[in-house]
Amino acid sequence: MIPRLAVTSGEPAGIGPDLLLTLSPAEFPAELVVMGDRHLFADRAAQLGVAFDWPDYDPQQPTAAGVIRFHHHPLAQPARAGHLDAHNARYVLAMLDSAADGCVQGAFAAMVTAPVQKSVINEAGIAFSGHTEYLAERVGGHPVMMLAADQLRVALATTHLPLSAVPAAITYDTLLQVLRILHADLARWLKKSQPRILVTGLNPHAGESGHLGREEIEVIGPALEQARSEGIQAIGPLPADTLFTPTHLNGADAVLAMYHDQGLPVLKYAGFGEAVNITLGLPIIRTSVDHGTALSLAGTGRAQGGSLRAAIRAALSLTGADDAT
């Protein structure tokens, strides 16, 4: 069967619409259903000097490969490139709801998300810490954030938290749950039958035998020991500053970092602009770009769509589409 993917356009003042307008329907062996405001896309296309003639999405139509259809969601206020407006926060969330619900109901095989601006959603009075947490509340599951660039995959034990809140968030139970999900989904989605997972410590030098912190001894180590007793190849805790070297990474299927900025700077250095954000632990497939809204680039024609294309290809691969690469 030809997969039908939902693609949300994200923050209307950002580069999401720009990137989507650069897509060619023939690029993918799937049908893409782009979600956004039709007037916004028409205006942005005129600004960029590109064509915008995608037909409306009709869920009753048979799925067709090499086709982009448009699912109109109305803005609350007209959007201008580079200018945030909190009135449009619920428009952004409405697209996410529509895509996620469609995946749960079987209308879409997967969803791909363009970047959102968390700050303006919060300014609208809506508690929002990120796509990952929001989608988990919508569809259930325990989300695990993983970014991938070529053969390097980095998952996170915690996601969008202040650094001061990280140690308390890393508990035996939560870390063991993340390891179980990472192990299961690497096998389920990426066909790694016995995935090898490298796990960082929290503290410098992985605590240096307790002299630089005891989390490795009291929490991380015991969780890894239990995971290994369940057949999970969890190696660590290892010092983060030496783990990300070719010697350690050779043969590893994923790295589990303890917090956002411990693992992702390395990943983004390795493949920024081509990396993909994959949310594990959900009952649906969701991938995303590895970058933000780039407000200063919106409407200029300078935004690069490599990560968006990689996210679409990754979603296709996860659905099992035979021709996906």
Backbone torsions as a table, in degrees:
resi	resn	phi	psi	omega
1	MET	NA	147.9	178.3
2	ILE	-81.9	123.6	-179.3
3	PRO	-73.3	146.3	174.1
4	ARG	-114.7	120.1	-176.1
5	LEU	-110.1	137.1	171.8
6	ALA	-89.5	133.9	179.8
7	VAL	-127.6	111.7	179.7
8	THR	-86.2	145.0	-172.9
9	SER	-92.6	-2.9	171.6
10	GLY	71.8	-153.3	-178.3
11	GLU	-59.9	122.6	-175.1
12	PRO	-67.6	-21.6	178.6
13	ALA	-88.5	-4.2	-176.1
14	GLY	-98.7	-161.9	-173.5
15	ILE	-88.5	-1.7	179.8
16	GLY	-52.4	-54.4	178.1
17	PRO	-58.8	-38.5	179.3
18	ASP	-59.8	-47.8	-177.6
19	LEU	-63.6	-40.9	-178.7
20	LEU	-67.0	-34.6	-179.9
21	LEU	-68.9	-15.9	178.1
22	THR	-86.6	-7.8	-177.3
23	LEU	-72.2	143.2	172.5
24	SER	-104.9	130.7	-178.9
25	PRO	-55.6	-30.1	-176.0
26	ALA	-76.1	-6.3	-175.8
27	GLU	-69.5	-25.5	-168.6
28	PHE	-129.5	139.9	177.8
29	PRO	-81.6	56.2	-174.8
30	ALA	-159.0	170.6	169.9
31	GLU	-102.6	127.4	177.4
32	LEU	-102.3	130.1	175.3
33	VAL	-110.2	103.1	-177.9
34	VAL	-85.4	130.6	-179.1
35	MET	-107.1	131.2	179.3
36	GLY	174.3	-172.4	178.0
37	ASP	-92.8	125.7	-175.3
38	ARG	-62.5	-37.8	-180.0
39	HIS	-67.4	-39.9	177.1
40	LEU	-60.2	-46.5	-178.2
41	PHE	-66.2	-37.7	178.1
42	ALA	-64.7	-43.0	179.4
43	ASP	-65.9	-43.4	-178.1
44	ARG	-68.0	-36.9	177.7
45	ALA	-62.4	-41.6	178.0
46	ALA	-64.7	-38.8	179.3
47	GLN	-64.0	-37.4	-177.8
48	LEU	-88.7	-12.3	-179.0
49	GLY	73.5	36.1	178.8
50	VAL	-122.8	164.2	-178.6
51	ALA	-81.7	147.9	173.4
52	PHE	-141.5	98.6	-177.0
53	ASP	-137.3	32.3	-177.5
54	TRP	-71.0	135.1	178.9
55	PRO	-72.7	160.3	178.7
56	ASP	-67.9	146.8	177.1
57	TYR	-75.6	129.2	174.8
58	ASP	-126.2	110.3	-176.5
59	PRO	-62.9	-15.1	179.9
60	GLN	-83.6	-14.7	-179.8
61	GLN	-75.5	144.2	174.9
62	PRO	-61.8	146.2	177.7
63	THR	-69.4	138.2	-178.8
64	ALA	-130.5	134.5	178.7
65	ALA	-72.9	149.8	177.2
66	GLY	70.1	31.6	-178.5
67	VAL	-129.4	139.0	170.6
68	ILE	-115.1	124.3	175.5
69	ARG	-114.0	160.1	-174.4
70	PHE	-117.5	127.4	178.3
71	HIS	-106.3	103.8	-173.5
72	HIS	-72.3	129.1	170.8
73	HIS	-126.9	121.7	-174.7
74	PRO	-76.5	136.2	171.7
75	LEU	-69.4	152.4	172.9
76	ALA	-77.4	-36.4	178.6
77	GLN	-137.4	146.5	175.8
78	PRO	-54.7	140.4	-177.1
79	ALA	-106.4	140.9	174.7
80	ARG	-115.4	139.0	-179.6
81	ALA	-56.5	127.2	176.4
82	GLY	85.4	-1.8	-175.7
83	HIS	-120.9	108.5	-177.9
84	LEU	-72.7	148.3	177.5
85	ASP	-144.8	113.9	-177.1
86	ALA	-63.1	-19.5	177.8
87	HIS	-61.9	-22.6	-177.0
88	ASN	-95.8	9.6	-179.0
89	ALA	-61.9	-43.0	-177.5
90	ARG	-70.8	-24.5	173.1
91	TYR	-62.1	-43.6	179.0
92	VAL	-61.8	-44.5	-178.9
93	LEU	-70.9	-32.3	178.7
94	ALA	-62.2	-37.6	176.9
95	MET	-65.1	-42.2	178.4
96	LEU	-62.4	-42.5	179.1
97	ASP	-61.4	-44.5	-177.9
98	SER	-64.0	-43.6	-179.4
99	ALA	-68.2	-45.5	-178.6
100	ALA	-65.2	-45.0	179.1
101	ASP	-62.9	-38.3	178.2
102	GLY	-64.2	-36.0	176.8
103	CYS	-67.0	-44.2	-179.9
104	VAL	-61.9	-38.8	-176.9
105	GLN	-82.1	-7.6	178.5
106	GLY	91.0	3.7	177.8
107	ALA	-71.2	-31.5	179.8
108	PHE	-122.3	142.5	177.6
109	ALA	-79.4	-23.4	-178.9
110	ALA	-167.2	167.2	174.5
111	MET	-128.3	143.8	178.4
112	VAL	-123.3	135.0	-174.9
113	THR	-119.1	133.2	169.1
114	ALA	-80.9	164.8	-172.0
115	PRO	-70.2	148.0	174.8
116	VAL	-115.2	163.8	178.3
117	GLN	-106.3	100.7	-174.9
118	LYS	-59.2	-38.5	-174.1
119	SER	-61.6	-41.8	-176.0
120	VAL	-73.6	-28.1	175.0
121	ILE	-68.0	-41.0	176.7
122	ASN	-67.4	-34.8	177.3
123	GLU	-64.8	-23.5	177.1
124	ALA	-80.0	1.9	179.0
125	GLY	86.9	17.6	-178.9
126	ILE	-111.2	121.1	177.7
127	ALA	-68.2	117.6	-175.0
128	PHE	-149.9	116.5	179.7
129	SER	-105.0	-8.4	177.1
130	GLY	154.2	164.1	176.4
131	HIS	-50.3	-48.1	-171.2
132	THR	-56.1	-51.8	-177.7
133	GLU	-70.7	-37.8	-178.3
134	TYR	-64.1	-44.6	-178.4
135	LEU	-67.1	-35.2	177.7
136	ALA	-63.5	-39.2	176.6
137	GLU	-64.6	-31.5	-177.0
138	ARG	-78.2	-43.4	-171.3
139	VAL	-113.7	-6.8	-178.9
140	GLY	90.8	175.9	-179.5
141	GLY	98.5	175.8	176.6
142	HIS	-117.8	104.2	-171.7
143	PRO	-73.2	140.5	172.2
144	VAL	-126.9	122.3	-177.8
145	MET	-85.6	126.9	177.5
146	MET	-135.3	130.7	173.4
147	LEU	-108.1	144.5	-177.5
148	ALA	-132.0	135.2	173.9
149	ALA	-137.0	108.3	-174.8
150	ASP	57.6	-120.9	-177.0
151	GLN	-94.0	-1.8	179.3
152	LEU	-92.0	124.5	178.1
153	ARG	-126.7	128.8	-179.4
154	VAL	-126.2	117.8	175.4
155	ALA	-102.6	162.2	-174.9
156	LEU	-122.9	133.8	175.8
157	ALA	-74.3	-31.4	173.3
158	THR	-131.1	158.4	-176.0
159	THR	-115.8	-104.3	-171.5
160	HIS	-93.3	81.5	179.6
161	LEU	-128.2	150.0	168.7
162	PRO	-60.6	146.5	-177.5
163	LEU	-57.1	-34.8	-178.9
164	SER	-65.5	-20.7	-178.7
165	ALA	-92.9	-7.0	-173.9
166	VAL	-65.4	-50.2	-176.0
167	PRO	-55.4	-42.4	-178.8
168	ALA	-68.3	-26.1	-178.2
169	ALA	-80.2	-15.7	-179.9
170	ILE	-93.5	99.0	178.4
171	THR	-115.4	165.3	178.3
172	TYR	-55.3	-48.4	-175.5
173	ASP	-67.1	-44.8	-177.6
174	THR	-68.7	-39.2	-179.9
175	LEU	-66.7	-40.5	178.1
176	LEU	-64.3	-38.7	178.1
177	GLN	-64.2	-42.3	177.8
178	VAL	-62.0	-42.7	179.4
179	LEU	-62.7	-41.4	179.0
180	ARG	-63.4	-42.7	-179.9
181	ILE	-66.8	-45.6	-179.5
182	LEU	-60.3	-46.2	177.9
183	HIS	-59.9	-48.2	-176.1
184	ALA	-66.4	-41.7	-175.8
185	ASP	-79.2	-27.5	171.8
186	LEU	-63.4	-36.1	176.8
187	ALA	-74.8	-42.7	-175.5
188	ARG	-70.4	-51.5	-172.4
189	TRP	-91.3	-37.2	-174.0
190	LEU	-105.1	3.7	173.0
191	LYS	60.7	34.9	174.2
192	LYS	-95.0	101.1	-170.5
193	SER	-64.3	-38.2	177.2
194	GLN	-132.4	73.2	-173.8
195	PRO	-62.5	140.6	178.4
196	ARG	-102.2	118.5	-172.1
197	ILE	-116.2	121.9	173.5
198	LEU	-91.5	133.8	-175.3
199	VAL	-119.2	127.7	178.2
200	THR	-79.9	160.2	165.4
201	GLY	-82.4	173.2	176.7
202	LEU	-88.0	-40.3	-172.4
203	ASN	-95.3	163.4	173.9
204	PRO	-54.9	139.3	-179.8
205	HIS	58.6	27.2	-177.8
206	ALA	52.8	39.3	176.2
207	GLY	86.3	-14.7	-179.5
208	GLU	45.6	62.2	177.4
209	SER	56.1	33.9	176.3
210	GLY	92.6	-7.9	-178.4
211	HIS	-75.9	-23.6	-179.5
212	LEU	-116.8	22.2	-179.8
213	GLY	134.0	149.7	-173.9
214	ARG	-110.9	4.0	-179.3
215	GLU	-60.0	-36.5	180.0
216	GLU	-64.3	-36.0	-178.4
217	ILE	-80.5	-41.0	-170.9
218	GLU	-93.1	-23.5	-174.8
219	VAL	-124.9	-59.8	-171.2
220	ILE	-67.3	-48.2	179.8
221	GLY	-57.2	-51.4	177.7
222	PRO	-59.8	-37.3	178.3
223	ALA	-65.3	-40.4	177.9
224	LEU	-66.6	-37.7	178.9
225	GLU	-63.0	-42.8	177.8
226	GLN	-65.6	-41.7	178.8
227	ALA	-60.2	-42.6	179.6
228	ARG	-64.7	-33.5	177.9
229	SER	-67.6	-18.7	178.2
230	GLU	-94.7	6.1	178.2
231	GLY	90.8	10.6	178.7
232	ILE	-89.6	126.3	178.4
233	GLN	-81.4	84.0	-178.9
234	ALA	-109.7	113.2	-175.7
235	ILE	-105.1	125.5	179.5
236	GLY	146.0	-166.7	0.9
237	PRO	-73.6	138.4	-177.5
238	LEU	-113.1	148.0	175.8
239	PRO	-60.3	128.9	-176.6
240	ALA	-64.5	-29.4	-175.7
241	ASP	-75.6	-16.3	176.2
242	THR	-112.0	-15.8	180.0
243	LEU	-61.9	-40.8	-175.7
244	PHE	-83.0	56.2	175.5
245	THR	-126.9	154.7	-177.0
246	PRO	-54.7	-36.5	-178.4
247	THR	-60.0	-45.2	-179.0
248	HIS	-77.0	-38.9	-174.2
249	LEU	-75.0	-19.6	-179.5
250	ASN	-60.1	118.6	179.8
251	GLY	88.4	-4.2	179.2
252	ALA	-84.1	141.5	177.4
253	ASP	-93.7	-23.5	178.5
254	ALA	-164.6	157.3	171.9
255	VAL	-113.6	136.2	172.1
256	LEU	-106.8	111.2	178.0
257	ALA	-95.9	154.5	-175.1
258	MET	-79.9	-26.5	-179.7
259	TYR	-151.6	166.4	-170.1
260	HIS	-50.7	-57.5	-173.5
261	ASP	-86.5	8.1	171.1
262	GLN	-84.0	-37.7	-175.5
263	GLY	-106.1	-33.7	-170.6
264	LEU	-75.5	-29.3	175.2
265	PRO	-58.4	-39.4	179.3
266	VAL	-66.2	-45.4	-179.6
267	LEU	-60.9	-45.4	-177.4
268	LYS	-71.2	-30.4	173.8
269	TYR	-65.1	-37.8	-177.5
270	ALA	-71.1	-30.7	-174.3
271	GLY	-153.0	35.9	-177.2
272	PHE	-62.3	136.5	-178.6
273	GLY	90.9	-12.4	177.9
274	GLU	-129.5	-1.3	-177.8
275	ALA	-82.3	163.0	-176.4
276	VAL	-130.6	138.6	174.1
277	ASN	-97.1	121.4	-179.8
278	ILE	-118.4	126.6	177.9
279	THR	-93.5	113.9	176.5
280	LEU	-90.5	166.6	174.0
281	GLY	82.1	6.4	177.8
282	LEU	-105.0	159.4	175.4
283	PRO	-78.6	-0.2	179.5
284	ILE	-125.7	166.2	175.5
285	ILE	-93.6	125.8	175.9
286	ARG	-138.1	127.1	173.7
287	THR	-125.1	164.2	-177.7
288	SER	-154.3	170.5	175.5
289	VAL	-73.0	165.9	-178.5
290	ASP	-102.1	14.9	-174.3
291	HIS	-133.7	174.8	-178.5
292	GLY	-94.2	-163.1	-171.7
293	THR	-78.2	-17.2	176.2
294	ALA	45.8	58.4	-175.4
295	LEU	-55.3	-35.0	-177.3
296	SER	-69.8	-18.4	179.5
297	LEU	-96.0	-14.1	-175.8
298	ALA	-61.1	130.4	178.0
299	GLY	80.4	1.3	-177.1
300	THR	-95.4	-18.8	-175.5
301	GLY	83.7	4.4	-177.3
302	ARG	-97.2	-5.8	-178.4
303	ALA	-70.1	139.8	-178.2
304	GLN	-102.1	133.1	-173.6
305	GLY	-100.4	19.6	-176.7
306	GLY	-62.0	-43.0	-178.1
307	SER	-68.9	-37.1	177.7
308	LEU	-62.9	-45.2	178.4
309	ARG	-63.1	-39.5	177.9
310	ALA	-64.7	-37.8	179.2
311	ALA	-66.0	-38.9	177.8
312	ILE	-67.2	-43.5	178.8
313	ARG	-63.4	-39.1	178.8
314	ALA	-64.6	-42.7	178.7
315	ALA	-61.2	-41.8	178.0
316	LEU	-62.2	-43.1	179.4
317	SER	-62.2	-41.5	-179.5
318	LEU	-67.0	-27.8	176.7
319	THR	-75.2	-12.3	-177.7
320	GLY	88.0	12.9	178.1
321	ALA	-59.2	125.0	-171.3
322	ASP	-61.7	-32.7	-173.5
323	ASP	-95.5	1.3	-177.9
324	ALA	-70.7	147.0	178.1
325	THR	-125.3	NA	NA
